[in-house]
Amino acid sequence: MVSSCCLDQLNLLSTDDFRVMNRIPRVMKVSGVISDFGEDQQAMPRKRVIIVSNQLPLRAWRDSVSNEWCFEFDENDLLALLRDAFPPDTEVRYVGTLKADVDTADQEEVAQVLHDKFSCETIFLPVDMRNEFYHGFCKHYLWPLFHYMMPMTGNDGGRFDRSQWIAYVSANRIFADKVLEVTDRDDEDEDHVWVHDYHLMALPTFLRRRSNRVKLGFFLHSPFPSSDMYKTLPVRDEILRALLNCDLIGFHTFDYARHFLSSCRRILGLHSESNRGHIALEYYGRTVTIKILPAGIHMGQLESMMSGESTLRMAKELKHKYEGKIMMVGVDDLDLFKGIPQKFSAMGELLETNQELRGKVVLVQITNPARSLGRDVQQLLDEANSIAKEVNNKYEEPGYQPIVFLKGPVTTQEKLAYYAVAEFCVVTPVRDGMNLVPYKYTVCRQGCPALDKAFGVDENSPPKNSVIIVSEFIGCSPSLSGAIRVNPWNIDEMANAMYRAIDLSETEKHLRHEKHYKYISSHDVAYWARSFDQDLVRACRDHYHKRYWRVGLGLAFRLVALEPNFRKLLGDTLNSAYKITSSRLILLDYDGTMMPPTSVNKGPSHEVISVLNRLCDDPKNIVFIVSGRDRDTLSKWFSSCEKLGIAAEHGYFTRWTRDSPWETYRSVDLSWKEVVEPIMQLYMEATDGSCIENKESAVVWHHQDADPDFGLFQAKELHDHLENVLANEPVVVKRGQHIVEVKPQGLSKGIVAENLISSMRSKGKSPDFLLCIGDDRSDEDMFESIARSSANPTLPAIAEIFACTVGQKPSMAKYYVDDIVEVIGLLRGIPEATVQPN
């Protein structure tokens, strides 16, 4: 197998090359003869899913007697449930760190045990790196930002710390190295790598750099903030580009995906498209698919735990203890965003405004231990304790306490018992990722035969019911269509929601419960995992149909995917053909090809003028600027280019040299402009940053300097508006890059190319060399026209054709260059004309 360091030295990697390398056998059976297919050819490699997360889904502790390390899967960890989510013939391996400190001397032995018995590949980060990576950048910077808390400049820190970012990147590189060790086998095509959560957002870059064919998916379990929030991150570009090295990126809700796509659009200028229900981004020739699907729970495991003796015993005790009471339950981590103080305040408001509920309604709040340390956690706990104490002091009675605040750890069995007994579940974080508490609550309220027996449920008992009060700011909210949604910042609204839930009829409670249970039972963790895996396979189906080019250093690295017949135009290739030809036609777009579209001064530079004049000085060349700009502007800009031809306004006006007259495409009726101009004027006034360009043959509305989202929205509206108004006019309405243009029918750069080639042939100078370079949709008309002309056997063949687009993107051209700098470099490198001796 070829080592990755060797592959890294190749500029262009073909998937055909990989196939050949994978066919090289490892065993020589006869001296001097290598068997083409070994015995293990018949054994199909087993599919393997590699789950990568910051922490392994394990519990680790030392035995109090033997002092030996003990391990078990943490059944409360969503990732641990993935072991049962895939088909039986799928091998599931985990990569991550342990939730415990292991002495250096024990690390090798521990790693081997976890590898052999738990299918886990363990990473041991240096203590300093782990603190800066996890407790620093992840928990004190990324996590608050992704939950809409702006970095502050107080004594607690919160400002961006470059050293923490370096630790984050270094840790991600270590994770990638470990994944590569796991995938280092003969047929890595059967390996699916699934990276989880914000701790490892830089990992895809390091993994993709070493393996262009790995099936790489990423799932974000936290919210993704709005683009305005995300833009405050100093390393925003690096993280987005790293994520875009994946094949599939998953989110729990459309809102989170929408914010990610908006950030890609506003920061990187990338636009998404929907194709047959799948959202995708085109990134350097690769398609990055976006997956929207909330996670699920393990139904079988939950039902099994409910049937356990300890769960049944505790459920019976709780049912007896709270007999005659209306119980609401909440289970949350102890962190800033779970909304525990707001929930307690709403409980106080409920009792304040509804005297009849005093002595009846109980809120049991269970908290899991805090995942990170800090003064903010203690402040939160103090605030929650203070509110709970105030409400209890005011409304408690003998045998009645309104708020029961249980500070963890609380066993899973005890939580399930509370779920089974509680009539209502209150989950009201101010911001959260998925949050599976309502799912578990619903399944526990549905119960199981053992629980029904313990509760004395029979065929004459009332139907099962449950009611969920849920924050509108958490990932599970959209999937719980029968829940009562609340704004946790509005205490009165939450109190009213609690009262409304209590006041629901039994029939209404049952219908809501049935609706939720049907969804939750059919969208379990296996459905989530298999759906993601199927979409990952679909997202990777073009891996073998493209060639790959590694571009960029560090976190700017990206993998450029090229069609088999789409290759970079190199100076040597162009110049070799140039030297052996004698009748050359060179067609050059201007904006985006010779001049950066972001440049304030749109006129040509001295270098561009010099290059054009040098090309025009060769008598074997005919050089044209083919642009959508008006003829007066182009005439002024290129007045120093005596022999340069210009096709202005997409060919409506054409002249062969500076001193030759302008030729008009055809005489057309332009009275439609009187209708178009007032409409565009309205959109220009309504869209800050837009402007109108009024040409002789066309009218163009530009929105390059407008807000990206609003500009696109207005462009679509304007396009549809004009198409309806001009349905009976001899014009076309076209959307281009940041423009909406109205122009006469039949007018395009493709017609320009056809006319120029035809004119040269009629003069007995049929071109034997054709170079055409452009960057946008209008230039595709030229590429298509050239391809059509070259394929027509009735027309004289053009020996050397170089249709070239600027940037790697789907195109009718067969060549590309990366940017404008390379365009100028190619033209500058063309040999000068040689002067023939007399």
C-alpha positions in Angstrom: 0.0 0.0 0.0 1.4 3.4 -0.9 2.1 5.5 2.1 0.3 8.8 2.6 3.5 10.8 2.6 4.2 9.5 -0.9 0.8 10.3 -2.0 1.0 13.8 -0.6 3.8 14.5 -3.1 1.5 13.9 -6.1 -0.1 17.0 -7.4 -3.0 15.3 -9.1 -4.5 12.0 -7.8 -6.7 9.9 -10.1 -9.1 7.5 -8.6 -8.0 5.1 -11.3 -4.5 5.2 -9.8 -6.0 4.3 -6.5 -7.8 1.3 -8.0 -4.6 0.0 -9.5 -2.7 0.4 -6.2 -5.4 -1.5 -4.3 -5.1 -4.4 -6.7 -1.4 -5.0 -5.8 -1.4 -8.2 -3.8 0.5 -8.6 -0.5 1.5 -12.2 -1.0 4.0 -13.6 -3.6 3.0 -17.2 -4.2 5.5 -18.3 -6.8 9.0 -17.0 -7.0 9.1 -14.1 -9.5 5.3 -14.2 -10.1 2.8 -12.1 -8.3 -0.7 -13.6 -8.1 -3.3 -11.1 -9.4 -5.9 -12.1 -7.0 -5.1 -13.7 -3.6 -7.1 -16.1 -1.6 -8.6 -13.3 0.5 -10.1 -11.8 -2.7 -13.2 -14.0 -2.1 -13.7 -12.6 1.4 -15.5 -9.3 1.2 -14.2 -6.7 3.6 -16.6 -6.1 6.5 -18.2 -2.7 6.5 -16.9 -0.5 9.4 -18.3 2.6 10.9 -15.8 4.7 12.9 -17.4 6.9 15.5 -15.2 9.8 16.5 -16.0 12.0 19.4 -14.1 14.0 22.0 -14.9 11.5 24.7 -15.5 7.8 24.4 -19.0 6.7 25.5 -17.6 4.8 28.4 -17.6 5.0 32.2 -14.1 4.4 33.8 -13.2 3.9 37.4 -10.7 2.1 39.6 -11.9 -0.9 41.6 -11.8 0.0 45.3 -10.3 -3.4 46.2 -8.0 -4.4 43.4 -7.3 -0.8 42.3 -7.6 -2.1 38.7 -9.3 -0.1 36.0 -12.9 -1.0 35.2 -14.9 0.1 32.2 -18.5 -0.1 30.9 -20.4 1.6 28.2 -22.4 4.6 29.3 -25.9 3.8 28.3 -26.9 7.4 28.8 -24.5 8.4 26.0 -26.2 8.7 22.6 -23.1 7.5 20.9 -22.9 4.3 23.0 -26.3 3.4 21.5 -24.9 3.3 18.0 -23.5 -0.1 18.7 -27.0 -1.5 18.2 -28.1 0.9 15.5 -26.3 -0.6 12.5 -26.9 -3.9 10.8 -25.3 -6.9 12.6 -22.6 -7.3 9.9 -21.3 -3.8 10.6 -18.3 -3.3 12.8 -18.6 -0.2 15.0 -15.4 1.3 16.4 -15.0 4.3 18.6 -12.2 6.9 18.7 -11.9 9.4 21.5 -10.5 10.2 25.0 -11.4 8.7 28.3 -13.5 10.5 30.9 -10.8 9.7 33.5 -7.1 10.5 34.1 -4.9 7.5 33.4 -1.3 7.5 34.6 1.2 7.4 31.8 2.5 4.0 32.9 -1.0 2.5 32.6 -2.0 4.1 29.3 -0.7 1.4 26.9 -2.4 -1.4 28.9 -5.6 0.5 29.2 -5.6 1.3 25.4 -5.1 -2.4 24.6 -8.0 -3.5 26.9 -10.3 -0.9 25.3 -9.2 -1.9 21.8 -9.8 -5.7 22.4 -12.9 -5.6 24.6 -14.8 -2.4 23.7 -13.7 -1.7 20.1 -12.4 1.7 21.3 -9.3 3.5 20.1 -8.1 5.6 23.0 -6.4 9.0 22.7 -4.4 10.4 25.7 -3.9 14.1 25.3 -1.2 15.9 27.3 -2.8 17.5 30.3 -2.0 21.1 29.3 -3.3 20.5 25.8 -6.5 18.9 27.1 -7.2 21.8 29.4 -6.6 24.5 26.7 -8.5 22.4 24.1 -11.5 21.3 26.1 -11.9 23.5 29.1 -10.5 26.5 27.2 -11.5 26.8 23.6 -14.4 24.3 23.5 -16.2 25.0 26.8 -15.3 28.7 27.4 -15.4 30.0 23.9 -17.1 27.8 21.3 -19.9 26.4 23.5 -21.1 29.8 24.8 -20.9 31.3 21.3 -22.8 28.4 19.7 -25.5 29.0 22.4 -25.7 32.7 21.5 -23.6 34.1 24.3 -21.2 36.8 23.0 -17.6 36.6 24.3 -17.1 39.1 27.1 -14.0 41.0 28.2 -14.5 40.7 32.0 -12.2 39.0 34.5 -13.5 35.5 33.6 -11.9 35.8 30.2 -14.1 34.9 27.2 -12.0 36.7 24.7 -10.4 34.8 21.9 -7.1 33.2 23.0 -4.8 32.2 20.2 -3.0 29.6 22.4 -6.3 27.8 23.1 -7.1 27.8 19.4 -3.7 26.3 18.6 -4.4 23.6 21.3 -7.8 22.9 19.6 -6.1 22.5 16.2 -3.3 20.3 17.7 -5.8 18.1 19.4 -7.9 17.7 16.3 -4.7 16.7 14.4 -4.1 14.0 17.0 -7.6 12.7 16.6 -7.2 12.6 12.8 -3.9 10.6 13.2 -5.7 8.0 15.3 -8.5 7.7 12.8 -6.0 7.2 10.0 -4.4 4.4 12.1 -7.8 2.7 12.2 -8.6 3.2 8.5 -5.2 2.0 7.4 -6.2 -1.2 5.8 -6.4 -2.6 2.2 -9.9 -1.5 1.4 -10.7 1.7 3.2 -13.8 2.1 0.9 -15.7 0.1 3.5 -14.8 2.6 6.2 -17.4 5.2 7.1 -16.0 7.9 9.4 -18.6 9.8 11.5 -17.3 12.7 13.5 -19.4 14.2 16.3 -19.8 17.7 17.7 -18.1 21.0 17.9 -15.0 19.7 19.7 -13.7 18.2 16.4 -14.7 20.7 13.7 -11.1 21.0 12.4 -10.5 17.3 12.2 -12.0 16.9 8.6 -9.2 19.0 7.1 -6.4 16.8 8.5 -8.3 13.6 7.6 -9.1 14.7 4.1 -5.5 15.8 3.4 -4.4 12.2 3.9 -7.3 10.4 2.3 -9.4 11.8 -0.5 -11.7 8.9 -0.8 -12.7 8.4 2.9 -16.4 8.6 3.4 -16.5 11.4 5.9 -19.6 12.6 7.8 -20.0 15.2 10.6 -22.9 15.7 13.0 -23.3 18.8 15.1 -25.1 18.1 18.3 -25.2 21.7 19.5 -27.1 24.6 17.9 -25.3 26.4 15.1 -25.7 30.2 15.7 -26.9 32.8 13.3 -24.4 34.1 10.9 -24.2 37.4 12.8 -23.1 35.6 15.9 -20.8 33.2 14.1 -19.1 36.0 12.2 -17.7 37.2 15.5 -15.4 34.1 15.7 -11.9 35.1 14.6 -11.3 31.7 13.1 -14.6 31.5 11.3 -13.2 30.9 7.8 -10.9 28.1 9.0 -13.7 26.2 10.8 -16.2 26.5 7.9 -13.6 25.3 5.4 -12.7 22.4 7.6 -16.3 21.3 7.9 -16.6 21.6 4.1 -14.0 18.9 3.7 -16.7 16.5 4.8 -19.0 14.7 2.4 -22.1 15.0 4.7 -22.8 17.5 7.5 -25.7 16.8 9.8 -27.9 19.0 12.0 -30.8 18.3 14.3 -33.1 21.1 12.9 -33.5 23.1 9.8 -32.8 26.3 11.8 -29.3 25.1 12.6 -28.7 24.0 9.0 -30.0 27.3 7.7 -27.6 29.3 10.0 -24.7 27.2 8.7 -25.7 27.7 5.1 -26.1 31.5 5.7 -22.6 31.6 7.2 -21.2 29.8 4.2 -23.0 32.3 1.9 -22.0 35.5 3.8 -18.5 34.5 4.7 -17.3 32.3 1.9 -19.7 33.3 -0.9 -21.1 29.8 -1.3 -24.6 29.2 -2.4 -26.7 26.1 -1.6 -29.2 24.3 -3.8 -31.9 21.7 -3.2 -32.0 18.7 -5.5 -34.7 16.1 -5.0 -35.1 17.0 -1.4 -31.4 17.1 -0.6 -29.6 20.4 0.2 -26.0 20.6 -1.1 -23.2 23.1 -1.5 -20.7 23.0 -4.3 -17.2 23.5 -2.9 -14.3 23.3 -5.3 -16.0 20.8 -7.5 -17.1 18.6 -4.6 -20.7 18.3 -3.5 -21.1 18.7 0.3 -24.6 17.4 1.3 -26.5 18.8 4.3 -28.5 16.4 6.4 -31.4 17.5 8.7 -32.6 14.8 11.1 -33.0 14.9 14.9 -31.5 12.0 16.8 -33.5 9.3 18.5 -33.5 7.0 21.5 -32.9 3.3 22.0 -36.4 2.0 22.4 -35.4 -1.6 23.4 -32.9 -0.5 26.0 -35.3 2.0 27.6 -38.1 -0.6 27.8 -35.7 -3.1 29.2 -34.5 -0.7 31.9 -38.1 0.2 32.8 -38.8 -3.5 33.4 -35.9 -3.7 35.9 -36.6 -4.5 39.5 -35.1 -1.3 40.9 -37.0 0.9 38.4 -40.3 -0.8 39.2 -39.7 -0.5 43.0 -38.9 3.2 42.8 -41.9 3.9 40.5 -44.3 2.3 42.9 -42.8 4.3 45.8 -43.0 7.6 43.9 -46.6 6.9 42.8 -47.5 6.3 46.4 -45.6 9.3 47.7 -47.2 11.7 45.2 -50.7 10.2 45.3 -53.2 13.0 44.9 -50.6 15.4 43.6 -50.1 16.8 40.1 -46.4 16.1 39.3 -44.3 17.9 36.7 -40.8 16.7 36.1 -37.7 18.3 34.5 -34.3 16.7 34.0 -31.5 19.0 32.9 -27.7 19.4 33.0 -26.5 22.0 35.4 -25.4 24.7 33.0 -26.3 28.3 32.1 -28.6 27.5 29.2 -31.0 25.0 30.7 -33.3 27.7 32.0 -33.7 26.2 35.5 -34.1 29.6 37.3 -36.8 30.6 34.7 -38.6 27.3 35.3 -38.7 27.8 39.0 -39.9 31.4 38.6 -42.7 30.2 36.3 -43.7 27.6 39.0 -43.9 30.5 41.5 -46.0 32.5 39.1 -48.3 29.5 38.5 -49.0 29.2 42.3 -49.3 32.9 42.8 -52.0 33.4 40.2 -53.9 30.1 40.7 -54.6 29.6 44.4 -56.6 26.3 43.7 -53.3 24.6 42.6 -51.5 25.3 45.8 -50.8 22.2 47.7 -51.5 20.1 44.6 -48.8 20.9 41.9 -45.3 19.7 42.4 -42.3 20.4 40.2 -39.5 17.8 40.6 -36.3 19.2 39.0 -33.4 16.7 38.6 -30.0 18.1 37.6 -27.1 16.2 36.2 -23.6 17.2 37.4 -22.0 20.1 35.6 -19.8 19.2 32.7 -17.4 22.1 33.2 -16.1 24.0 36.2 -16.4 27.7 36.7 -17.9 30.5 38.8 -20.8 30.8 36.4 -22.0 27.3 37.4 -21.9 28.1 41.1 -23.8 31.4 40.4 -26.4 29.5 38.5 -26.8 27.0 41.3 -27.1 29.8 43.9 -29.7 31.6 41.9 -31.8 28.4 41.4 -31.5 27.5 45.1 -32.6 31.0 46.0 -35.7 31.0 43.8 -36.7 27.4 44.9 -36.3 28.4 48.6 -38.4 31.5 48.1 -41.2 29.6 46.3 -41.1 26.8 48.9 -41.1 29.1 51.9 -44.1 30.9 50.5 -46.3 28.0 49.4 -45.2 24.9 51.3 -47.5 23.1 53.7 -47.1 20.0 55.9 -46.5 17.1 53.5 -46.3 19.5 50.5 -43.2 21.1 48.9 -43.9 22.9 45.5 -40.3 22.5 44.1 -38.3 19.4 44.8 -34.8 20.2 43.7 -32.7 16.9 43.3 -29.1 17.7 42.6 -27.3 14.8 40.8 -26.0 12.4 40.3 -29.4 10.6 40.0 -29.4 7.1 38.6 -31.0 6.4 35.2 -33.5 4.0 36.9 -34.7 6.7 39.2 -35.1 9.2 36.4 -37.2 6.6 34.5 -39.3 6.1 37.6 -40.0 9.9 37.8 -40.8 10.0 34.1 -43.3 7.1 34.5 -45.1 8.8 37.4 -45.1 12.4 36.2 -48.2 13.7 34.3 -46.2 16.5 32.7 -42.6 17.1 31.5 -41.2 20.6 31.5 -38.1 21.1 29.3 -37.4 24.8 28.9 -33.7 25.6 28.1 -33.1 29.1 26.8 -30.9 27.4 24.1 -30.0 23.8 23.6 -29.0 21.2 21.0 -31.3 18.1 20.7 -32.3 17.2 24.3 -33.8 13.7 24.3 -35.6 14.1 27.7 -39.1 14.6 26.2 -38.5 11.4 24.1 -37.6 9.3 27.1 -40.5 10.8 29.1 -43.0 9.8 26.4 -41.8 6.2 26.2 -41.9 5.9 30.0 -45.4 7.2 30.1 -46.3 4.6 27.5 -44.9 2.1 29.9 -44.3 -1.7 29.5 -46.1 -4.8 30.7 -44.1 -5.0 33.9 -44.7 -1.3 34.7 -48.4 -1.7 33.9 -48.6 -4.6 36.3 -46.9 -2.6 39.0 -49.3 0.3 38.5 -52.3 -2.0 38.3 -53.1 -1.0 34.7 -55.6 -3.2 32.9 -58.0 -3.0 29.9 -60.4 -0.9 31.9 -57.8 1.7 32.8 -57.8 5.1 31.2 -55.7 5.4 28.0 -52.0 6.4 28.4 -51.3 10.1 28.3 -48.5 12.6 28.6 -48.1 16.3 28.1 -44.8 18.1 27.3 -44.0 21.7 27.8 -41.0 22.5 25.7 -38.9 25.5 24.8 -39.0 26.6 21.3 -35.2 27.1 21.3 -34.2 23.4 21.5 -33.6 20.8 18.8 -36.5 18.4 19.7 -39.1 21.1 19.6 -39.9 20.9 15.8 -40.5 17.1 16.0 -42.9 17.4 19.0 -45.8 18.9 17.2 -48.2 18.0 20.1 -46.1 19.8 22.7 -47.0 23.1 24.3 -44.1 25.4 23.1 -43.0 28.3 25.1 -40.5 31.2 25.2 -38.5 30.4 28.3 -37.6 34.1 28.7 -41.3 34.9 29.2 -42.2 33.8 32.7 -45.9 34.6 32.4 -46.1 32.5 29.2 -44.5 29.5 30.9 -46.8 29.8 33.9 -49.8 30.0 31.6 -48.5 26.9 29.6 -48.3 25.0 32.9 -51.9 25.9 33.7 -53.0 25.1 30.2 -51.4 21.7 30.4 -53.1 20.9 33.7 -56.4 22.0 32.4 -56.3 19.8 29.3 -58.9 17.0 29.0 -57.9 13.4 29.3 -58.8 12.9 25.7 -56.5 15.7 24.6 -53.6 14.5 26.7 -54.0 11.0 25.2 -54.1 12.3 21.6 -51.0 14.4 22.2 -49.2 11.4 23.8 -50.2 9.0 20.9 -48.9 11.5 18.3 -45.5 11.8 20.1 -45.1 8.1 20.8 -45.8 7.2 17.2 -43.1 9.6 16.0 -40.5 8.7 18.7 -40.9 4.9 18.3 -40.5 5.1 14.5 -37.6 7.6 14.6 -35.3 5.9 17.1 -31.5 5.9 17.2 -31.3 3.1 14.6 -33.4 5.1 12.2 -31.2 8.2 12.8 -27.9 6.3 12.3 -29.0 4.3 9.3 -30.5 7.3 7.6 -27.3 9.3 8.1 -25.2 6.4 6.8 -27.3 5.9 3.7 -27.0 9.6 2.9 -23.3 9.4 3.4 -23.0 6.6 0.9 -25.1 8.6 -1.6 -23.0 11.8 -1.0 -19.9 9.8 -1.8 -21.1 8.1 -4.9 -19.0 10.3 -7.2 -15.7 9.6 -5.5 -14.6 7.3 -8.2 -15.7 9.4 -11.1 -13.5 12.4 -10.4 -9.9 13.3 -10.2 -8.6 15.1 -7.1 -6.2 18.0 -6.6 -4.9 18.9 -3.2 -4.7 22.7 -2.7 -3.8 25.0 0.2 -1.8 24.7 3.4 -2.9 24.3 7.0 -6.6 24.8 7.6 -6.9 26.5 4.2 -6.5 23.0 2.6 -9.2 21.8 0.3 -9.6 19.0 -2.1 -10.5 20.1 -5.6 -12.6 17.6 -7.5 -12.3 17.6 -11.3 -14.2 15.8 -14.0 -12.1 13.3 -15.9 -11.9 15.5 -19.0 -11.6 18.8 -17.0 -8.0 19.7 -16.3 -5.9 22.7 -15.5 -4.6 24.8 -18.4 -0.9 24.9 -18.2 1.4 27.3 -19.9 3.5 24.6 -21.6 0.4 23.0 -23.1 -0.9 26.3 -24.4 2.4 27.5 -25.8 3.2 24.2 -27.6 0.0 24.5 -29.6 0.5 28.3 -30.0 3.9 27.9 -31.7 2.7 25.5 -34.4 -0.4 27.4 -35.5 -0.7 30.4 -37.8 -4.3 31.7 -37.6 -5.3 32.3 -34.0 -8.5 33.6 -32.4 -8.3 34.7 -28.8 -11.6 35.5 -27.0 -11.3 37.0 -23.5 -14.1 38.0 -21.1 -13.3 41.1 -19.0 -15.0 41.3 -15.6 -13.9 38.3 -13.5 -11.4 37.2 -16.1 -9.1 40.2 -16.6 -10.3 42.3 -13.7 -11.3 41.1 -10.2 -15.0 41.6 -9.6 -14.4 43.1 -6.2 -12.0 45.8 -7.5 -13.3 49.4 -7.0 -11.5 50.7 -10.1 -13.0 48.6 -12.8 -10.7 49.8 -15.6 -7.9 47.6 -16.9 -4.5 47.8 -15.2 -1.3 48.7 -17.1 -0.3 45.1 -17.0 -3.5 44.0 -18.8 -3.1 46.7 -21.5 0.5 45.6 -22.0 -0.4 41.9 -22.3 -3.2 42.6 -24.8 -1.0 44.9 -27.0 1.7 42.2 -27.1 -0.9 39.6 -28.2 -2.3 42.0 -30.8 1.1 42.8 -32.2 1.4 39.2 -33.6 -0.1 39.3 -37.1 -1.2 35.7 -36.7 -3.6 36.7 -33.9 -7.1 38.2 -33.8 -7.8 39.2 -30.2 -11.2 40.2 -28.9 -12.6 41.4 -25.5 -16.1 39.9 -25.3 -18.0 41.7 -22.5 -21.4 42.6 -21.3 -20.3 46.2 -20.7 -21.4 49.1 -22.9 -19.3 50.1 -25.9 -18.5 53.6 -24.7 -16.9 52.3 -21.5 -14.9 49.6 -23.3 -13.8 52.1 -26.0 -12.5 54.4 -23.3 -10.7 51.7 -21.3 -9.0 50.1 -24.3 -8.3 53.2 -26.4 -4.5 52.4 -26.2 -5.0 49.0 -27.8 -5.1 49.8 -31.5 -5.5 46.3 -32.9 -7.8 45.0 -30.2 -11.3 43.8 -31.2 -14.2 44.5 -28.9 -17.6 42.8 -28.7 -19.7 45.0 -26.4 -23.0 44.3 -24.7 -22.7 40.5 -25.4 -22.1 41.1 -29.1 -24.8 43.7 -29.8 -21.9 46.0 -30.9 -18.7 44.7 -32.5 -15.6 46.3 -34.0 -12.4 44.6 -35.2 -9.9 47.3 -34.3 -9.9 50.6 -32.6 -10.3 52.6 -35.8 -12.9 50.3 -37.5 -16.6 51.2 -37.3 -19.0 49.5 -34.9 -21.2 46.8 -36.4 -24.6 46.2 -34.9 -25.9 42.7 -34.4 -29.3 43.6 -35.9 -31.9 46.4 -35.8 -34.3 45.7 -32.9 -37.2 47.5 -31.2 -36.0 48.8 -27.8 -39.3 50.2 -26.7 -39.6 47.5 -24.0 -37.0 49.5 -22.0 -39.7 52.0 -21.1 -41.4 49.3 -19.2 -38.3 47.7 -17.6 -36.6 50.9 -16.3 -39.4 52.0 -13.9 -39.7 48.4 -12.5 -35.9 48.2 -11.9 -36.0 51.6 -10.3 -38.5 50.4 -7.7 -36.3 47.4 -6.8 -33.2 49.6 -6.7 -34.9 52.0 -4.2 -36.1 49.1 -2.1 -32.7 47.3 -2.1 -29.8 49.2 -0.5 -26.6 48.7 -2.3 -28.1 47.8 -5.7 -27.9 49.9 -8.9 -29.0 50.0 -12.5 -26.8 49.9 -15.6 -28.6 51.2 -18.7 -26.9 50.0 -21.8 -27.9 50.8 -25.4 -29.3 47.3 -26.0 -30.0 46.1 -22.4 -30.8 47.1 -18.9 -29.0 45.5 -15.9 -29.9 45.5 -12.2 -26.8 44.8 -10.0 -27.0 43.6 -6.4 -23.3 42.7 -5.7 -23.1 45.3 -2.9 -26.5 44.5 -1.4 -27.0 42.2 1.6 -26.3 38.7 0.1 -29.6 37.1 1.3 -31.8 40.1 0.5 -30.1 40.7 -2.8 -30.8 37.1 -3.9 -34.4 37.3 -2.7 -35.0 40.6 -4.6 -33.2 39.3 -7.7 -35.6 36.3 -7.9 -38.6 38.5 -7.3 -37.4 41.0 -10.0 -36.7 38.2 -12.4 -40.2 36.7 -12.0 -41.8 40.1 -12.2 -40.1 41.1 -15.4 -40.8 37.7 -17.0 -44.5 38.1 -16.4 -44.5 41.7 -17.7 -42.4 41.0 -20.8 -43.9 37.7 -21.7 -44.9 39.0 -25.2 -41.8 41.0 -25.9 -38.8 39.8 -28.0 -36.5 39.9 -25.1 -35.0 37.5 -22.5 -34.7 38.0 -18.8 -31.6 36.4 -17.3 -30.1 36.1 -13.9 -26.4 36.1 -13.7 -23.8 36.5 -11.0 -25.2 39.4 -8.9 -27.3 40.7 -11.8 -30.7 40.5 -13.5 -30.4 41.5 -17.1 -33.0 42.2 -19.9 -31.7 42.0 -23.4 -32.9 41.2 -27.0 -33.6 37.6 -27.9 -30.8 35.7 -29.7 -28.1 37.9 -28.3 -25.3 36.0 -26.5 -21.6 35.6 -26.3 -22.1 32.3 -28.1 -23.3 34.1 -31.2 -20.3 36.4 -31.0 -17.9 33.4 -31.1 -19.8 31.8 -34.0 -19.9 35.1 -36.0 -16.1 35.7 -35.5 -15.2 32.2 -36.5 -17.5 32.4 -39.6 -16.1 35.8 -40.6 -12.5 34.5 -40.4 -13.4 31.5 -42.5 -15.1 33.7 -45.1 -11.9 35.7 -45.4 -9.8 32.5 -46.0 -8.2 32.7 -42.5 -10.0 29.7 -40.9 -8.6 29.6 -37.3 -6.4 26.7 -36.4 -6.0 27.9 -32.8 -8.8 29.1 -30.5 -8.3 30.3 -26.9 -11.5 31.4 -25.1 -11.4 32.4 -21.3 -14.3 33.4 -19.2 -15.7 33.1 -15.7 -19.5 33.3 -15.5 -22.8 32.0 -17.0 -22.7 34.2 -20.0 -19.3 32.8 -21.0 -20.7 29.3 -20.9 -22.6 30.3 -24.1 -19.2 30.8 -25.8 -17.9 27.4 -24.5 -21.0 25.7 -25.7 -20.9 27.3 -29.1 -17.3 26.3 -29.5 -18.0 22.7 -28.5 -20.9 22.6 -30.9 -18.9 24.0 -33.7 -15.9 21.6 -33.2 -18.3 18.6 -33.2 -19.9 19.6 -36.5 -18.3 17.5 -39.2 -19.6 19.9 -42.0 -17.4 22.7 -40.7 -13.6 23.1 -41.0 -11.9 21.7 -37.9 -10.0 23.9 -35.5 -6.9 22.0 -34.7 -6.2 23.5 -31.2 -9.1 24.5 -29.0 -8.7 25.8 -25.4 -12.0 26.7 -23.8 -11.1 27.7 -20.2 -13.1 28.8 -17.2 -11.8 30.7 -14.2 -12.2 28.7 -11.1 -13.0 25.0 -10.5 -16.7 24.6 -11.2 -19.1 22.8 -13.4 -18.5 24.1 -16.9 -18.8 23.4 -20.7 -15.1 24.3 -20.8 -12.5 21.5 -20.8 -9.9 23.6 -19.0 -9.7 25.8 -16.0 -7.4 28.2 -14.2 -7.7 29.1 -10.6 -7.9 32.8 -10.7 -7.3 36.1 -12.5 -3.6 36.1 -11.6 -3.2 32.8 -13.5 -5.1 34.2 -16.5 -2.7 37.1 -16.8 0.2 34.7 -16.2 -0.9 32.4 -19.0 -1.3 35.3 -21.5 2.0 36.9 -20.4 3.8 33.6 -21.0 2.6 33.3 -24.6 5.7 33.7 -26.9 6.1 37.0 -28.6 5.8 37.3 -32.4 9.0 36.6 -34.2 10.1 39.2 -36.9 10.7 37.5 -40.2 14.0 38.6 -41.9 13.7 40.4 -45.3 
